[in-house]
Amino acid sequence: MKWWRFTIPPNLNEILNAVDEIANKTSVEGEYEETSFTEELDVTGQSLDLNNDLFETVDMPHKWFRLDMEIPPLLLDPYATEDVRHEQIDAHELSMAAAIQNQIMLWLEDDDTQIGGKLWAYRSGVSIKPSQCRNWEEFLKQIRQSDSKPAVPLLKICWDISASPDWLDQSTINIHIALENQSPEPKTLRNETEVSIFGVSLNLNLPRKIHHALRLDRVKPSYRYNRHLNYPAIGYNGAVQDRSTDQEMVKLSTTWMPRYHQPKIIPISYAGVVRNIRALSKSDCLAGLEPITVAFENWLSNLGEHVDLDEGIEGNEEAINREQKKFNEDLVKWRIEKEAIEAGISLLRESKKHWQKRGLQTDLKAAPFEAWLAMNESMANHMRVRIKNDSAEWRLFQITFILANLPAVVTRMNEFSHLYRESRDDAVTLLYFATGGGKSEAFFGLLLFTLFLDRLRGKKFGVSSMIRYPLRLLTIQQAQRAAKVLAQAELVRQKYHYDGQPFSIGFWVGSGGTPNHLKAKGVSDVPEIDKVKSSEEKLRESDAKYSAAIKAWNKLPSCPFCGGPTGLRRFPKMGGTLGHLCASESCAWNNGEFKPLPFYICDEDIYDLAPSVLLGTVDKLALIGHSARTIRRVMGMFGTAPWQDKATGRLYIPNNFELRDGPEKKDAQPLFPAYQSGVKLFHDPFPALLIQDEAHLLDESLGTFSGLFESTLDAMFESLSYWMKGVVAIDAGERRRRAKVIAASATVAEPERQLEHLYQRHIPALQFPYPGPDIYKSFYASPQDPPSDEALRLALPPSETELRSRLARIYCGFMTNGRPHTTTTVILLANFHLSITELFQKLTSDETTEQELARRQLFDHLSDSPIKSILVAKLKSATVEELATLIDLHRISLTYVTNKKGGDQIMSAESEEVRKLHKAHGYQIDALITRLITGAIDQGEIQETVQTAQMRVDPGKPFPPMDEALRSIVATSAVSHGVDIEELNSMFFAGMPSDIAEYIQASSRIGRTHVGFCVLIPTPQRRRDRYIVEVFDVFHRFLERMVQPAAIDRWAEKAVQRVIPSIFQACLCGVWAARNFMRLEEIDKQNWKTNADIRDFLPEYQNNKKQFLDQVSEFVSLAIGLKDGFAPQGEDYYKAEVRKRVREMFLEMEEEQNRNSSLRTYFDQNVSSLLKPMTSLRDVDQAGLIRLARKDVNGAKLTDEDARAVMAFVRHGYAEVGDEE
């Protein structure tokens, strides 16, 4: 126990003697001032006149001094009666008080000249006059010889100990132990003493045989981790650590900074299994794949020996039987997984029998093996660009994931359709692995295989895959990654002369990030390709409008083919395509001729060019029911487009006038199946693969509407497939083959229900990889062992996984009692930055002494642990350059705030606190370079922040000055997805996020390559935050198991009502319009009705109202998911509600004022936006309207500039220093 005292600073004498010296100087006239004491003292650059007669007395200045205390142990019998226990506690409180008093008295009698209380104890009631400062030593002497008594705090330390039966188990006792400071606050002279006690810790020793561990009840028990569910005790205003070293006694101690060591999980290698990507692109690759299933079978066979089902639940027969049943169920799931992998390998083996050499295959049965080789070659090339060699390997779960899902894609071919298994190939697969574990590479591999297979089997044009992301920022980063992967795939396609269009991406995110059409505002500011004569850099400098377009729409800052800079251009010869342009003429893509990169950002280009991969936000799904023309163009990509422009290759949706003239007049060609005699451009036009990344974010309203529009799109495909026979893939039963759905996530709970509501597949979702038999181990991965030279760590038992293994991240927490939360956060950040600066400056100094001081500082601050000696040895043997690099890896602090207001407060205070703290320690830093990432920040600014953070010094080059580097990023939840920066390794949470999944995702921004350091600064007013600190290690061990299931309900009545207008339009303008066009004879197509106008379909409705109403209602019911046994209780109610709303719309359309209106006009006239087709999946509430007032509250006129300033403040959340209020 420690407490503090005031004393006088030793150098105060020098300061005050300077004042006395000034007073003794002569005046200008040469005379002494006898009657008053006057001096001029330069304090802050200003002269201050001090007059002794004008001053009141002041209190003596004080300074903290620490007294270390050792309290005698309390011996307590927990089974004693309450009276006996109180006697023991009362006696010990008296001994504590005596020990404290004795320690204070010893210090007061201590005559040490530097710290002894005899000389330096603060004297009560003493004040200072300015005249007494003339000779400070004399003044101190007088005070020490006077009768003034030392100011001594009155301390009262008490125990709060209680014992009560456990309410779950009356045979055990819960013991509460707390040490309370009940010292009374002084009623007078409050500034003279401090009654707080600092650095308190409790150590508890008790026999192991009487200790019953607590159990984390927030996690469902499982044989995988039952042994980890126990924890020794729960803290209060802190945490508890188990420091036991023997089997007889349990030793517990409190800590103000609990921590958890997260092991680093790495892929497992098995004998004979080849994971090198380059090797798997060779024709003999199957020999390196076939051992996988052998190893899997051996692993399954040995599980019984290694899985201890009763560990942690010894003696509980009911629990053991439950775990045995679950283990048997898991064995079935693992075997299904193994069989899927085996099916993929078997399919490749069969395909290779028909394969001869690289390139186009004359036998379509050889296409899967060729696609496999091409996929691996592309990924190997991609990784070689990143790491400069061919050593890149698949992680075992990645390669097996691709193998297990090959049949779902390959069986779309007639040649392999007999291998289709609905339970495997139509199921939704949940790709579940830790954040940063390589999920993206896994589904990118499957994506490339699908693309190559489509080209090899005859699909030369059209959408092969759709990739969706819930957040726009995440979409941008992943689109850039995908562009680099597809660039390498395209080069491989060119190398082997595969037929078809180049692999391309349609970046489908909407007008907030990209233009919807080529006539949108700002598109004309982008110059045409043939009209630019200057360099890209000069063009941006000279043309402000073009520079603005670049900032808004340049989604590929660097070329995915060569890495060079890019710009934007319009390409008139391609129908005005708005495209990215690589400025390097020698780029492999340009090949001597400038052309747009295969990455389309304008919706109009995307619809007309039908890119290979449609990559965008889930919000764009709403467009399948938004407006008649948009619906036709979207469905045109999927095989219903009537025409194709011969010159540009763009799909063309003609209007009625153009239909009468025919395609020849527009220099277009008719397409099958819109025309039975048309060109067969489309081959299996519906996507074969649907990838939904970050699926856990599809919850609440976003998940509900996403599910409703997923089923709407599926209903549209299903309804059109009958009229598209001959181009649509079918199974043996002539049913349409649906897309293979891959849902990827790192944080999901009970996914089966969520995925059923999203995709409505009869087969339960398959999780890949299926969880292993241990919390840290599976067939695919396990904690990384320490290096061979760390014998001490290697000697630790495997059960000590978190201490024995190498680290991925270190989580720690601080309880912020007694200070405002923001203040504590800022002080902590300032001290962190100071530590980084001090270490960095010393290590990069030319002075060997300074460098060794930094090294000493590092290992002097290591915590006590069984492996401390190893860490000290590593630090001693590391070079100065290695240590400086290590420090630089933690240069940037990433601070997570739970809301924008908190971010503003930290940003405004952090820089100044850092500056002051640095100055106090002799370091000059004018301003801390800080960046903000929130949902309101422009995407371009966020990308610039990411690029700045990613800047690194080349090996062997000197580091730049620390004050010129980015030091701090403050972010909200916007940082949790899509911000992947290896240079981020230190993170601070200013409060715990409300969602555990959010905490996992956010903290995974660090420690992706190097060990991450994560600090939780809980909000003390929140009981949940305090609880997390009190059970810190066990809580963090089970973070993933405490994620809440997605709150999604596609049957929410209001949600169903909200989508009916969209589905109504999807039916009439999408499905029925396309169906009617396809079934008309060619001579009659000129009379085709688009159904964009009410008069197009109203006569048919009026001709047979019941039948028409039944058919539309049936489609709407199908689209919302009332099918195949998926309907909830009350199915008839939902159908009745659908029919009622559809009937109401038809009745309104029959009214005189609506009969000749377009559907758009009809819906726009509704005052409530909830009765209109949805513009996005977030369009769920009644829209508000902000209008600019003419005058402010004081009557002054408001200008447009005022409105812009206010809206900028609302969007960005903070004002710059100096802004007017």
QUIUR-V202595 format. One line per field, one symbol per residue. ss: DSSP state (A for helix, B for strand, O for the rest). burial: # if it has 16 or more other ideal C-beta (glycine too) atoms within 10 Angstrom, else .. A space follows every 50 residues. Layout:
ss->???
burial->???
This chain:
ss->OBBBBBOOOOOAAAAAAAAAAAAOOOOOOOOOOOOOOBBBBBOOOOBBBB BAAAOOOBBOOOOBBBBBOOOOOOOOOOOOOAAAAAAAAAAAAAAAAAAA AAAAAAAAAOOOOOOOAAAAOOBOOOBBOAAAAOOAAAAAAAAAAOOOOB OOOOOOBBBBBBBBBOOOOOOOBBBBBBBBBOOOOOOOOAAAOOOOBBOO OOBBBBBAAAOOOBBOOOOOOOOOOAAAOBBOOOOOOOBBBBOOOOOOBB BBBBBOOOBBBBBOBBBOOOOOOOOBOOAAAOOOOAAAAOAAAAAAAAAA AAAAAAOOOOOOOOOOAAAAAAAAAAAAAAAAAAAAAAAAAAAAAAAAAA AAOOOOOOOOOOOAAAAAAAAAAAAAAAAAAAAAAAAOOOOOBOOAAAAA AAAAAAAAAAOOOAAAAAAOOAAAAOOOBBBBOOOOOOAAAAAAAAAAAA AAAAAAOOOOOOOOBBBBBOOAAAAAAAAAAAAAAAAAAAAAAAAOOOOO OOOOBBBBOOOOOOOOOOOOOOAAAOOBAAAOOOOAAAAAAAOAAAAAAA AAAOOOOBOOOOOOBBBBBBBAAAOOBBBBBBOOOOOOOOOOOOOOOOBB OOAAAAAAAOOOBBBBBAAAAAAAAOOAAAAAAAAAAAAAOOBBBOOOOO BBOOOAAAAAAOAAAAOBBBBOOOOOOOBOOOOOOOOOBBBBOOAAAOOA AAAAAAAAAAAAAAAAAAAAAAAAOOOOOBOOOOOBOOOBBBBBBOOOOO AAAAAAAAAOOOOOOBBBOOOOOOOOOOOOBBBOOOOOOOAAAAOOOOOO AAAAOOBBBBBBBBOOOOOOAAAAAAAAAAAAAAAAAAAAAAAOOOOAAA AAAAAAAAAAOOOOOOOAAAAAAAAAAOOAAAAAAAAAOOOOBBBBBOOA AAAAAAAAAAAAAAAAAAAAOOOOOOOOOBBBBOOOOOAAAAAAAAAAAA OOOOOOOOOOOAAAOOOBBBBOAAAOOOOOOOOOOBBBBBOOOOOAAAAA AAAOOOOOOOOBBBBBBOOOOOAAAAAAAAOAAAAAAOOAAAOOOOOOOO OOAAAAAAAAAAAAAAAAAAAAAAAAAAAOOAAAAAAOOOOOBAAAAAAA AAAOAAAAAAAAAAAAAAAAOOOOOOOOOOAAAAAAAAAAAAAAAAAAAA OOOOOOOBAAAAAAOOOOAAAOOOOOOOOOOOOOOOOOOOBOOOOOBOOA AAAAAAAAAAAAOOOOOOOOO
burial->#.######....#..#..##..#.............###..........# .#.......#.#..#.#.#.#..#.#........#..##..##..#..## ..##..#.........#..####..#.#.#.###.#..##.........# ###.#.###.#...............#.#...#........####.#..# .#.#.........#.#..#.#########.###.#..####........# ##.###.######.####....#########...##.###.##.##..#. ......#.##.##.....##.##...#..#...#..############.# ##.##.....#..#####################.......######### #############.##..##...########################### #######.#.#################################..#.#.# ##########..###..#....#.###.#..#...#..##..#..#..## .#####..####..#######..###########..#.##...####### ############################.################..#.# ####...##...#....########..#..###################. #####################.##..#####....##############. #..########...######.#############.#...#..#..#.... #########.######....##.#######.###.#########...... #.###..#........#..##...#....#..################.# .######.###.###.##....#.#..#######..#.##.##.##.##. ........#..#..#################.###########.###### ########.###########....###################..#.### #...##.#####################......#..#######.###.. #......#...############..##......##.###.##..##..#. ...#..####.##.....#########.##.................... ...........###.......
